[in-house]
Every structure is written in C-alpha cells, then in structure tokens.
C-alpha cells in the first residue's frame, strides 16, 4: 500500500506568514547528512516546518522506499503527523540491527494500526527507530515536524485482529534487556480519539482513511539510546511482544 504525496497532507497546521519553504539544495544537504549518519545544520529560523517536512519526506523516500503509512507523535497535544517509509516495515520482530543505525539513535514505542473497510482491522506492537539528529534545532513541535519526527527505521510485531477498541488502550512496557525504559506507551490522547481526529482531518483534506492504510501511534522516545549487545522489547497486553537485538 502506497500513500500518494497529496494524501500525506503535510499542510494541516498553518505556518506564520513570514515562513518560507527551504530551497531544494538545503533539503538535499539535510537529507544527505541524515543518510550519512551525521547531524545536519539546523533549518533557518524562517523555515516553514510543514514545507520542510514535505520536501524532506519526498527526498528520503528515494533511498528508504515509498511512503507507506502515517506516524502520529502522540506524546503531545495536538499530535504531530509524519511519514512512514517502506524501510519502517522491513524488519520483523526478532531482527538484529546495528546499534549505530543513525547519528542519534532513539526508540519510540508504538501501536501499528492497519485499517479495514470501516474501522481498524489489525493492530501490532511496533518499535519506531528514530534519529534525533533530524531535529538539530531542538525538540520543539516545529523542529520535530520539519524533521519528519526523526522517523528512520522500524521493527514490526505480529498483527492481531482488533476485536475490541479496548485493546488499543492496553498496558505496555518497553524494556532494554531487563531494564524498564517506559511503563506505558505514553500517549497523551486515547488511541480511539487520535484515530478519529486523524480520519476527520484526512477527510477534510480530501483523502479519507482507506482499507490497507497503516497508522502508527507513537509514544515518547526512550531516554537512552540502544547499545550493542542489548535486546529491546515492547510488550503490549493482549497483543504480545516485538523484539529487536542490537549489534
């Protein structure tokens, strides 16, 4: 399933009148730094974060594959929207990944929802592997948005049918080896409300959610980066685990 650029709708939040789109050359330098695992120069203060995100996502889709889903950084209100690439879905639970996969690696726990004809069809535990270098200007909302939330890779757990909406509010634990990084997903808004608001926004933008669309509800990133030799596990009640080892 591929989301068209128009469907991604990166212009939901109006930018200040003086904000401007970054030049293509600037976006290319920013993207190259991320691909080379370096910290890019921050965006100019006048940069429109929505336009920066749109151009950056389009450029990163070349090496990382098509845009195949929507990420919601749901640890703040309102949540921030980003693009999920094909690279976010390649690794399955049990995969081994290089710990230094990015300049500033970080891991965010998430639920991955796959839409059916009229509602959520399946849900899976999901680890979103971030690169905080995508936010060189800081972790404020504008910087996170301009950097496409720092999305880089991902590890997907087994999907199960959503029998009851209460499954989306199940308890969760994120662990690195046997140390607890987070005792909840850390969503600031209930999952059902997040999905309803997203569906309303997309419909208003002319592209409603459709069967097969994938949406990740992301909590905050863990406070420490993964280290070689560690195994990270996200356990969600009623959904099972997603596990990744780092070398």
CORRA-V740276 format. One record per residue. N is the residue number from 1. RES is the residue in one small letter. PHI is phi in whole degrees, 0 to 359 (* if undefined). OMEGA is omega in whole degrees, -180 to 180 (none if undefined). D_LAST is the distance of its C-alpha to the last C-alpha in Angstrom with 1 decimal. Layout:
BEGIN
n->N res->RES phi->PHI omega->OMEGA d_last->D_LAST
n->N res->RES phi->PHI omega->OMEGA d_last->D_LAST
END
This chain:
BEGIN
n->1 res->x phi->* omega->-179 d_last->30.9
n->2 res->x phi->237 omega->177 d_last->31.1
n->3 res->x phi->267 omega->177 d_last->32.5
n->4 res->x phi->292 omega->-178 d_last->35.0
n->5 res->x phi->301 omega->180 d_last->34.9
n->6 res->x phi->294 omega->-179 d_last->38.1
n->7 res->x phi->291 omega->-179 d_last->36.7
n->8 res->x phi->295 omega->171 d_last->33.8
n->9 res->x phi->50 omega->-177 d_last->36.6
n->10 res->x phi->269 omega->-175 d_last->35.0
n->11 res->x phi->242 omega->-175 d_last->38.4
n->12 res->x phi->291 omega->-178 d_last->39.0
n->13 res->x phi->252 omega->-178 d_last->39.4
n->14 res->x phi->292 omega->178 d_last->42.1
n->15 res->x phi->265 omega->178 d_last->41.3
n->16 res->x phi->302 omega->-175 d_last->43.8
n->17 res->x phi->300 omega->-176 d_last->46.6
n->18 res->x phi->277 omega->-178 d_last->45.5
n->19 res->x phi->291 omega->-177 d_last->41.9
n->20 res->x phi->224 omega->175 d_last->41.2
n->21 res->x phi->293 omega->175 d_last->38.7
n->22 res->x phi->290 omega->178 d_last->36.4
n->23 res->x phi->293 omega->-179 d_last->37.3
n->24 res->x phi->303 omega->180 d_last->35.3
n->25 res->x phi->297 omega->178 d_last->34.4
n->26 res->x phi->294 omega->178 d_last->33.0
n->27 res->x phi->297 omega->179 d_last->30.9
n->28 res->x phi->298 omega->178 d_last->29.7
n->29 res->x phi->295 omega->179 d_last->28.7
n->30 res->x phi->298 omega->-179 d_last->26.9
n->31 res->x phi->296 omega->-180 d_last->25.0
n->32 res->x phi->299 omega->179 d_last->24.2
n->33 res->x phi->300 omega->179 d_last->22.7
n->34 res->x phi->297 omega->-179 d_last->20.3
n->35 res->x phi->296 omega->180 d_last->19.4
n->36 res->x phi->270 omega->178 d_last->18.8
n->37 res->x phi->61 omega->174 d_last->16.7
n->38 res->x phi->241 omega->177 d_last->19.7
n->39 res->x phi->272 omega->-179 d_last->21.9
n->40 res->x phi->286 omega->172 d_last->25.1
n->41 res->x phi->292 omega->179 d_last->28.6
n->42 res->x phi->299 omega->174 d_last->29.9
n->43 res->x phi->296 omega->175 d_last->32.3
n->44 res->x phi->298 omega->-177 d_last->36.0
n->45 res->x phi->300 omega->-177 d_last->37.7
n->46 res->x phi->271 omega->-175 d_last->39.9
n->47 res->x phi->291 omega->172 d_last->37.2
n->48 res->x phi->283 omega->-175 d_last->37.7
n->49 res->x phi->296 omega->180 d_last->34.3
n->50 res->x phi->294 omega->-180 d_last->35.2
n->51 res->x phi->291 omega->177 d_last->35.9
n->52 res->x phi->300 omega->-180 d_last->32.9
n->53 res->x phi->296 omega->-179 d_last->30.7
n->54 res->x phi->299 omega->-179 d_last->32.6
n->55 res->x phi->289 omega->179 d_last->32.3
n->56 res->x phi->293 omega->-180 d_last->28.7
n->57 res->x phi->299 omega->179 d_last->27.7
n->58 res->x phi->297 omega->-179 d_last->30.0
n->59 res->x phi->286 omega->-180 d_last->28.4
n->60 res->x phi->288 omega->179 d_last->24.7
n->61 res->x phi->294 omega->178 d_last->25.9
n->62 res->x phi->290 omega->178 d_last->26.3
n->63 res->x phi->277 omega->-174 d_last->22.7
n->64 res->x phi->261 omega->178 d_last->21.2
n->65 res->x phi->95 omega->-176 d_last->24.0
n->66 res->x phi->303 omega->170 d_last->27.0
n->67 res->x phi->288 omega->-173 d_last->27.4
n->68 res->x phi->238 omega->179 d_last->27.2
n->69 res->x phi->184 omega->-179 d_last->27.6
n->70 res->x phi->241 omega->173 d_last->28.4
n->71 res->x phi->254 omega->173 d_last->26.3
n->72 res->x phi->245 omega->172 d_last->28.3
n->73 res->x phi->283 omega->-169 d_last->27.1
n->74 res->x phi->262 omega->177 d_last->29.2
n->75 res->x phi->276 omega->178 d_last->28.6
n->76 res->x phi->230 omega->178 d_last->31.7
n->77 res->x phi->237 omega->-6 d_last->35.2
n->78 res->x phi->288 omega->179 d_last->35.8
n->79 res->x phi->292 omega->178 d_last->32.4
n->80 res->x phi->254 omega->-177 d_last->31.0
n->81 res->x phi->256 omega->177 d_last->30.5
n->82 res->x phi->219 omega->-180 d_last->27.8
n->83 res->x phi->262 omega->169 d_last->26.8
n->84 res->x phi->254 omega->-178 d_last->24.0
n->85 res->x phi->258 omega->176 d_last->23.1
n->86 res->x phi->305 omega->-179 d_last->22.3
n->87 res->x phi->298 omega->-180 d_last->18.7
n->88 res->x phi->287 omega->-174 d_last->18.6
n->89 res->x phi->245 omega->-176 d_last->19.5
n->90 res->x phi->289 omega->-175 d_last->17.6
n->91 res->x phi->274 omega->179 d_last->14.6
n->92 res->x phi->252 omega->-178 d_last->15.9
n->93 res->x phi->309 omega->-177 d_last->15.2
n->94 res->x phi->100 omega->-179 d_last->12.6
n->95 res->x phi->292 omega->173 d_last->10.5
n->96 res->x phi->245 omega->-174 d_last->6.8
n->97 res->x phi->229 omega->177 d_last->6.2
n->98 res->x phi->296 omega->-179 d_last->5.0
n->99 res->x phi->297 omega->179 d_last->5.7
n->100 res->x phi->267 omega->-179 d_last->8.6
n->101 res->x phi->288 omega->-177 d_last->10.0
n->102 res->x phi->209 omega->179 d_last->13.3
n->103 res->x phi->293 omega->179 d_last->15.6
n->104 res->x phi->226 omega->-175 d_last->15.8
n->105 res->x phi->295 omega->175 d_last->13.3
n->106 res->x phi->205 omega->-176 d_last->14.9
n->107 res->x phi->235 omega->177 d_last->15.1
n->108 res->x phi->243 omega->175 d_last->18.6
n->109 res->x phi->284 omega->-177 d_last->19.8
n->110 res->x phi->204 omega->167 d_last->22.3
n->111 res->x phi->251 omega->178 d_last->24.7
n->112 res->x phi->255 omega->-178 d_last->25.0
n->113 res->x phi->259 omega->173 d_last->28.6
n->114 res->x phi->244 omega->-174 d_last->30.1
n->115 res->x phi->283 omega->171 d_last->33.8
n->116 res->x phi->259 omega->-178 d_last->36.6
n->117 res->x phi->293 omega->-176 d_last->40.2
n->118 res->x phi->230 omega->-177 d_last->41.3
n->119 res->x phi->201 omega->178 d_last->38.4
n->120 res->x phi->292 omega->180 d_last->34.8
n->121 res->x phi->270 omega->-178 d_last->34.2
n->122 res->x phi->222 omega->177 d_last->30.7
n->123 res->x phi->220 omega->-179 d_last->28.0
n->124 res->x phi->220 omega->170 d_last->24.3
n->125 res->x phi->292 omega->-169 d_last->21.7
n->126 res->x phi->213 omega->173 d_last->19.5
n->127 res->x phi->253 omega->178 d_last->16.6
n->128 res->x phi->264 omega->-179 d_last->17.3
n->129 res->x phi->267 omega->-173 d_last->14.5
n->130 res->x phi->259 omega->168 d_last->16.7
n->131 res->x phi->235 omega->-178 d_last->17.1
n->132 res->x phi->292 omega->174 d_last->19.7
n->133 res->x phi->296 omega->178 d_last->20.6
n->134 res->x phi->290 omega->177 d_last->22.7
n->135 res->x phi->241 omega->-176 d_last->25.0
n->136 res->x phi->293 omega->-179 d_last->25.8
n->137 res->x phi->273 omega->-179 d_last->29.2
n->138 res->x phi->129 omega->-176 d_last->28.2
n->139 res->x phi->255 omega->175 d_last->27.4
n->140 res->x phi->289 omega->-175 d_last->31.0
n->141 res->x phi->300 omega->-178 d_last->31.8
n->142 res->x phi->296 omega->-180 d_last->33.0
n->143 res->x phi->293 omega->179 d_last->29.8
n->144 res->x phi->296 omega->-179 d_last->27.6
n->145 res->x phi->291 omega->-179 d_last->29.8
n->146 res->x phi->299 omega->179 d_last->30.0
n->147 res->x phi->268 omega->-179 d_last->26.2
n->148 res->x phi->53 omega->176 d_last->26.1
n->149 res->x phi->67 omega->-177 d_last->24.5
n->150 res->x phi->81 omega->-178 d_last->21.3
n->151 res->x phi->300 omega->178 d_last->20.2
n->152 res->x phi->226 omega->-179 d_last->17.5
n->153 res->x phi->235 omega->178 d_last->15.4
n->154 res->x phi->189 omega->176 d_last->15.6
n->155 res->x phi->227 omega->-172 d_last->14.9
n->156 res->x phi->253 omega->174 d_last->18.3
n->157 res->x phi->273 omega->180 d_last->19.6
n->158 res->x phi->290 omega->179 d_last->22.6
n->159 res->x phi->275 omega->176 d_last->25.8
n->160 res->x phi->233 omega->178 d_last->28.9
n->161 res->x phi->298 omega->177 d_last->32.5
n->162 res->x phi->275 omega->-178 d_last->33.7
n->163 res->x phi->275 omega->-175 d_last->36.7
n->164 res->x phi->212 omega->180 d_last->37.4
n->165 res->x phi->301 omega->179 d_last->36.7
n->166 res->x phi->297 omega->179 d_last->36.0
n->167 res->x phi->297 omega->-179 d_last->32.7
n->168 res->x phi->286 omega->-180 d_last->31.5
n->169 res->x phi->255 omega->-178 d_last->32.3
n->170 res->x phi->293 omega->177 d_last->30.5
n->171 res->x phi->290 omega->-178 d_last->28.6
n->172 res->x phi->213 omega->177 d_last->24.8
n->173 res->x phi->222 omega->175 d_last->22.2
n->174 res->x phi->251 omega->-178 d_last->18.7
n->175 res->x phi->233 omega->169 d_last->16.6
n->176 res->x phi->247 omega->-166 d_last->13.4
n->177 res->x phi->53 omega->-180 d_last->13.2
n->178 res->x phi->248 omega->178 d_last->17.0
n->179 res->x phi->262 omega->-179 d_last->17.8
n->180 res->x phi->279 omega->177 d_last->19.8
n->181 res->x phi->271 omega->179 d_last->19.0
n->182 res->x phi->205 omega->-179 d_last->22.0
n->183 res->x phi->262 omega->177 d_last->24.8
n->184 res->x phi->215 omega->173 d_last->26.0
n->185 res->x phi->291 omega->178 d_last->25.0
n->186 res->x phi->81 omega->178 d_last->27.1
n->187 res->x phi->283 omega->-178 d_last->29.3
n->188 res->x phi->279 omega->180 d_last->32.4
n->189 res->x phi->228 omega->179 d_last->34.5
n->190 res->x phi->304 omega->-177 d_last->34.8
n->191 res->x phi->306 omega->-179 d_last->33.0
n->192 res->x phi->298 omega->179 d_last->36.3
n->193 res->x phi->290 omega->177 d_last->37.8
n->194 res->x phi->299 omega->-177 d_last->34.8
n->195 res->x phi->292 omega->179 d_last->35.2
n->196 res->x phi->296 omega->179 d_last->39.0
n->197 res->x phi->293 omega->178 d_last->38.9
n->198 res->x phi->297 omega->180 d_last->36.5
n->199 res->x phi->299 omega->179 d_last->38.7
n->200 res->x phi->295 omega->-180 d_last->41.8
n->201 res->x phi->296 omega->-179 d_last->40.4
n->202 res->x phi->295 omega->178 d_last->39.3
n->203 res->x phi->297 omega->179 d_last->42.7
n->204 res->x phi->294 omega->179 d_last->44.4
n->205 res->x phi->273 omega->176 d_last->42.5
n->206 res->x phi->91 omega->-179 d_last->43.8
n->207 res->x phi->218 omega->-178 d_last->40.7
n->208 res->x phi->292 omega->174 d_last->40.5
n->209 res->x phi->300 omega->-178 d_last->37.5
n->210 res->x phi->232 omega->177 d_last->37.8
n->211 res->x phi->303 omega->-179 d_last->36.6
n->212 res->x phi->97 omega->178 d_last->33.1
n->213 res->x phi->296 omega->-180 d_last->32.1
n->214 res->x phi->241 omega->-178 d_last->28.7
n->215 res->x phi->228 omega->177 d_last->28.5
n->216 res->x phi->257 omega->175 d_last->25.6
n->217 res->x phi->262 omega->-171 d_last->26.8
n->218 res->x phi->260 omega->170 d_last->24.3
n->219 res->x phi->271 omega->180 d_last->24.4
n->220 res->x phi->290 omega->178 d_last->23.4
n->221 res->x phi->294 omega->176 d_last->19.9
n->222 res->x phi->298 omega->-174 d_last->18.4
n->223 res->x phi->287 omega->178 d_last->19.4
n->224 res->x phi->230 omega->180 d_last->16.1
n->225 res->x phi->276 omega->175 d_last->13.0
n->226 res->x phi->293 omega->180 d_last->9.6
n->227 res->x phi->236 omega->178 d_last->7.7
n->228 res->x phi->304 omega->180 d_last->4.4
n->229 res->x phi->93 omega->-179 d_last->5.4
n->230 res->x phi->275 omega->171 d_last->7.6
n->231 res->x phi->241 omega->180 d_last->9.2
n->232 res->x phi->255 omega->-176 d_last->11.7
n->233 res->x phi->221 omega->170 d_last->15.0
n->234 res->x phi->252 omega->179 d_last->18.1
n->235 res->x phi->250 omega->179 d_last->21.2
n->236 res->x phi->238 omega->-178 d_last->24.5
n->237 res->x phi->302 omega->178 d_last->27.7
n->238 res->x phi->83 omega->-179 d_last->29.2
n->239 res->x phi->243 omega->-178 d_last->26.4
n->240 res->x phi->96 omega->-172 d_last->23.6
n->241 res->x phi->240 omega->164 d_last->19.9
n->242 res->x phi->232 omega->-170 d_last->17.0
n->243 res->x phi->231 omega->174 d_last->13.5
n->244 res->x phi->220 omega->176 d_last->10.0
n->245 res->x phi->256 omega->-180 d_last->6.7
n->246 res->x phi->243 omega->180 d_last->3.8
n->247 res->x phi->249 omega->none d_last->0.0
END
